[in-house]
Amino acid sequence: MREACGVVGVVAPGRAVAHACYDGLYALQHRGQESAGMAASDGRQITVVKDNGLVSHVFSEPTLQALGGSLVIGHTRYSTSGSANWTAAQPAFRPAGPAGFALAHNGNLTNTSDLAASAGLEAHDVLSDSDLLAELLARALDEGATVPQALYDVLSRAQGAFSLVVLEADVVHAVRDPYGFRPLCLGRLGPPEAPTGWVVASETPALDVMGAAFVREVEPGELVTLSAAGVVSTRLLEPAAGPQRLCIFEFVYFARPDAYLLGHQVHSARRRMGSLLAGSEPVAADLVIGVPDSGVPAAEGYAQASGIPFGQGLVKNRYIGRTFITPDQEQRAAGVRRKLNALRDTIAGQRLVVVDDSVVRGTTTRALVRMLRDAGAREVHLRISSPPFAWPCYYGIDTPTREELLATRFDRAGMRDFVGADSLAFLTLEDLRAAVGVAEGCCDACLTGRYPAPVPVTVGADRGRW
């Protein structure tokens, strides 16, 4: 799986907002390592800096100094649709309106072809669904609409997932899709009685590092407008019926362990996943280890509940980020070796319980099992802190086609044999919901095939084109 993107927006008169945004993006680097960018406004004009690479590579102190003004938005990107080159990096800018605007997007639209066709655009005319949104907003502004009016005009016709931040000359807008697929939260700079600024970000750790206090999550369908005068909330879009549908894999894998989502800390939820997994899928073993990073809290929970000692059996290369799965099996195995290495003295001769967050294609898992056996593990029992991943995601996570997913190709015994483990077991959906603590408040379409928002039959082709 490739992660969702990360977005940040800051309004803070008198503060070096580009530096604050840098800190926020740095905290969200795990959500996208393909490109990074910022757009800042001094009240008259908007300046955009973006490039391929990590946040620390794209921005230097002179670059941040040049991004003056008291308003800024930022973005870290993984491409779930469209091009992966520099031109598709965000924020996207258009010179429409009094000073132009910039837009950063986390999510994925499922009706890009229809939206583009409605504007007379062909596939080659648009770099990504985010670029398409910027183009449609610009056209509405050219016809005399305000940015909130343009957002309503465009987003009321959009399907899929979107958490957006939009920068005008003197305000920052943030809006979330009616289902709440992707996270977005609001923070306050300064004391409650006299705020000095306002922040929006994909995850709460970005607020923490910027020195902002968490206020609340942006509601599905809500538009919040940040300015020097404060925060204004508007119901831009009617929320979807029922509870919001935050992606359940934010808890399993994507979000930082110190993040709070729907009122629950991710680290605690992951420990509960491991604890429940130990209760439902016990095994006789000598040591429990976790696959860094998101598998470690679940392994701690498994060890505590089972009474089997917890140990560090794998070392992660911290200079390699979350990497996408390469197309060649040999390259995938090499990628595992570059990223992880086994502690031989710890695992040699041991019966291992190895806790990981998910199995997608199964090829990296197979390479991991082989590495552990080569290091002398006597038995390898895989325990996965989520149900089998059996359906593609169309709402902001780049996943393989259904035919490539291991859970659709084999039954449980076949999956176990494919990865080479002595046993393989998964957390049930009911236990995953219990661990998260939100029984009906998450999207689990990748596990169940029940998509809460429309998914056209041509979406697979669209995702390859846009």
N, C-alpha and C positions, 0 to 999 in steps of 0.2 A: 504494500500500500504506500501511496505517496500522500503526504499530509495536506490538510487544508492550509490556506494562507493565513497571515496575520495582519491586522489593521490597527492603527493608532490614530487618534486625533487629539490635539491639544489646543486650548485657548487660554493664554495666561499673560495678560498685559504686564510689561516690564520684566518678563522672565525670558531667558534664553531657551525658547521653546524647541529649537532644533536639537539642542543637547538633550532636553527631556525626551523628545521623540526618539532620539538615538537610543537612549536607555530603554525605552519601551520596546522598540524593535529588537534590541539585543535580547530582551527577556522573551521575545516571541520568535527567536531564531529557529527554534525547533519546528515551527509551523511552515517554514519555507526557506530553503537554502539556495534557490536557483537565482533569485535576483532580489534587490532591495531598492527602495526609493523613498523620497520625501518631496512634498510640495509645500512651500511656505509662502505666507502673504504678509506684506508690510502695510496692508490697508489700501494699497493702490495697484500693486502688481503681484503676480504669482510667479515664483521661481521653482522650477522642478529639477531635481537631481536624481538620477536612477541609473543602475547598471547591473549587469550580471555579477553574481558573487555574494558573499556573506556581507552582513551589515558592516562589520569591521573593515572589510576590504573596499566597500563602496564609499564610505564616509571617512574623511580625515578632519582634523581640527580646522584647517583653512576652509574646507568645504562647509562645515557646520557654521563657521563664522559668517560665511557668505549667505547662508539661509537666514536672513534677518526677518524681523517681524514678530508678532505675538500670536500668530495662528499657524498651525502646521498639521499635515496628515502624513502618515507613513504606511509602508507596505513591505511585507516579506512574502515571496512568491514561490509556489510550486505550481506548474501548469497542469491543471486538470482538463483544460481544453485549450486549443490554439497552439501558437508557436511558443517555443522555449527560448527564442533568441532575444536580443536586447530590445528590439522594437516593441515587444509585448510586455516589457517590464512596466510596473506601475509605480506611482499614480499615472493615470491617463489624463492628458490635458486637452482642453478645447478652448479656443479664444472667443467663445460665445458669451453673451452677457456683458455687463459693464467692465469687468476685469478678467473675464474668462473664469474657468473653474477646473478643478482637478478632482479625480475620482479614484478611490481604491476599493477593491472588491474582494470579499472572501465568500466563496460559494461556487455554484455552477448552475447555469440556466439549462433547462431541458427543452426550450422551444426557440432556440437561436435562429433556426431556419425560418420559422414563421415571422419572428420579429424582424429579421433582416429583409425578408421578402416584402413585408408591409412598408418598408422604407425604400424599396427598389434596389436593395443591395444584393450582391452575389457573395458567395463564400469567400472568394479571394479578396473582396473589398474590406474584410474585417479581420483583425489580428486575433481576437479572442472575444468571449462573451462580455468581458469587462469593457473592451474597446467598443463593442456594439452598444452597450449601455451609454457610454460617453457620447457616442455619435447621435443616438436617439435623443438624449437630453439636450445636446447642442442644437438640434433641429427644433425642438420645442421652445428653447430659449430664443432662437432666432425669430420665432413666430410671436414673441411677446410674452411668453410665460415666465413666471418667477421660478427659481430652482425648486421650491416645494411643489408648485403646480406641475413642473416638468417631471419631477420624481413620481408624482401620482399618475401622470399620463403614461409614463413608460412602465413603471413597476406594477401598475394594475393590470398590465397585459403580459407581464413576465411570469414564467413558471419555473419552479425550482427553488434553489437556495441562494440567498444573498444577504450578507451583512455588509453594508456600504458606509464609507465615510466620504463626504463631498466637501471640498473647500471652495468657498467664495472669498471675495476680498476681505470681508469683515466677519464672517461666520463660518462655523463648521457644522455640517449636518451629519447625522448618523441615523441609519434606518435598517430595520431587520425584517426579513420576509415574514409572511403571516403564519408560518409554521414554526419559526424559530430554530431552523435546522443548525445554523452555525452560531457559536456564542458571541456575545457582545455585551460589555458592561460599562457602567458610568461611574466615574470617580470625581472626587472634589479635592482641589488644592487649597490649603489653608483651613482655618477653623470654620465650623458650621455657621457661626454667627457673622463671619466676614470672609467668605471665600475669595481667594486670589486667582482662581482659575478653575477650569473644568477639563476632564479627560474622558475619552472613550477608548476602549481597547478590547481585543479579542479575549484576553484572559486576565484575571485579577493579579497575577504576579507582575504584569506590566505596570499596573497601578502602583504596586508596592515599590518597585524600583524607581518610579518617578516621584515618589513621595506623596502620592494621592491616596485619599481614604475611599474605600469602596462605598458607594451609595446604593446601587441596585443594578440588576440586569436590565438592559433595554428589552422592552416587551415585544413579542411578535407583532408585526404590523405597525410598530411605533416609530415616529420620527422625533428625534431630539435635536434641537438646534442650540449650539453653544456659541456664546458671544461674550463680549466684555460685560454686558448687562446681566448675564446669568444663563439659565437653561430654560428652554420652552419645550414642552412635550405636546405632540399632536398625534392623534390616531390617524395615520396616513392611509393605512389599508386595514380592512376588516380582518381580525385574526381568524385563522381556520377554526372550525368547530372542534371542541374537545381540548385536551391539554396541549401545550406546545410540544414540539417534536425535536428537541435537541438530539443530535447524533449520539447514540449510546457509546460509540467508539471514542468519543472525547474522554469518557471515563476509563475505558479499557486501555487506550494507547496514545491518543493524540495530545491531550492536554498535559501540561506540566503537573507533577504530583502535588505541588503546593497551590494549585489553582482551586478555586471554589466555583462549582457549577450547580445551579438550582439549589443553592444553600448547603451543598455537601462538598467536603474536601476530597479531591481525587485520590490522594494517597490513602486515606482511610477506606474509601470505597474499594481500592485495589487490594488492600489487606483483607477486607471482608470477602472479596472474590476468592482469594486463596483459602481462607478459612472454610467457606462453604464447599469449595472443591475438595478439601481434605475430608469433609464429612461424607460427601457423596461418592468420592472416588479414592478410597484408601488403598495403600499398597505397602507391602513390607519393604523397607529400604533403610539405608544407613545415613543418608545425607540428603537434604533439600537444597537445591541451588536455583537461582533465578537467572533468566536471560536479561541482561541489562538493556534498557533501563526499566521499562514499564513492567517487566516480569518480576523484578526484585521485590516490590512490596507484596505482590501476590504470593511469592515464595515465602516471605516472612510469615504471612497469615497461614499458609499451609503448614509450615513447620510448627508454629505455635499450637494450632488445632490438633495436629497429628502426634505431637511429641517427638517427632524425628528432628535431630539437630539441623539447624540452618548453617550453611557455610557459603563462602565466596568461592565458586568453582570456575568462574569465567572473568577474565579481565577485558575491559572494553578500551579500545584506542580512542581517547577523548578528542583526538584531532580529526576524527572522521565522523561526520554528521550522519543523520538518518539518510540512508542511501536508497534510491529506488532499485527495484529488482531488474537486473540486466537480462537481455534476451537469451544469452548463451548459458547453458548449465555450468560449464567450466568456469565462466566468469562469475556466476552466482556463488559457487563454492569458494573461489578466490576472494570474493567480496566478504564472505563470512570470515575467512582467515585474516583478512586485513583489519576487520572490525573487532573480532573477538579472538581470544586465545585462552586455552584451558590451563588451569593451575594443576599440573600433574601430581604434585605431592599431596594435594587435597583430595583428588578424585580417583587416583589409581587404586584399583581393587575394591572400590565402593559400589554399592547399589544405589544409584542416584534417582531422585525425583527431580526432574527438570521442569520448572514452571515457566511458561512463555505466555504472551498475551493472545496470540492468534496463529493460525496456519492459513496461508493464502494459497499459493501454488504448491507449497510443500518442498520445493527444491532447496531453499535456504535451511529449512528445518532438517532435511536429510543431510545436508553438509554439516550442520551443527552436531547431529548425532554421530556422524562419522568422526568428527574431531574429538568428541568425548571418548569414543571407543579407542581411537588411536592413542589417547592420553591414558588409557588403562582402566576406564570405567568397566566394572564387571556387568552391570545392568543399567539400562537407561529407560526410565519410565517417564514419559512425557505427560504433563498435566497442563491443559490450556485453560486460561482464566476467562474464556468466552466460549459460546457455542460455535459449531462449525460455520465458517464463513462461506455461504453458499450462493449469494446473489451479488451482482455488481451494485455499486453505489453510483447514483446519478446526481448527488447533491453536494459535491465539493470534495470528494476523495477519489483519487485516480486508482481504480482497481481493474484487474483483468476482466476479460469477457467471462461469462458463466462457464463456457467450455474449458477454460484454463484453470478454474478453481478446483482444488483437490477434492473438496467435499462433494462436488457434482460428478466426479469421475470414479470415486471408489466408495464402498461402504466403510464402516469403521475399521474392520479388519484389514481391508485393502489399504486404507490410509496408513495404518500402523506399519504394514509391510513396506509400503512405499518409502516412508521416512526411516525405516530400519530400527524402530524402537522395540523394546520388549513389551511395552504396553502403551496405549494412547487413550486418554480420556479428556472430555470437555466439560466445562461448566454448563449447566442447563440454563435456558433462557429465564426460567422462573427464579433461579438463584442469582443470576446476573442482575435482574431487576431488583431483587431484594438487597443485593450488595450496594447497588447504586442508591437505593432508597427512594426511587421515584417509579412506582409500579407502572404507571401508564403515561409517563411524561417524556419518553424518548422515542426517537425513530430507530427501529431495529430491522429495517428492510433488508439489509445485507445478510441478516440471519434468518429471516422469515419469508422474504419475497413480498411482504405486504408494504407497498409503497404508498405513503400518505398523500403525496402530491402527484399530479399527472406525470406519466413517463411514456412518451410516444414510442411507438414500435421502431421508429427510425432513429431513436436517440443514439444508438451505438454508432451509426454512420455519422451523425452530427458531431459526436465527440471526437471522431477522427478528423473531421474537416475543420472544425473551428479552433 
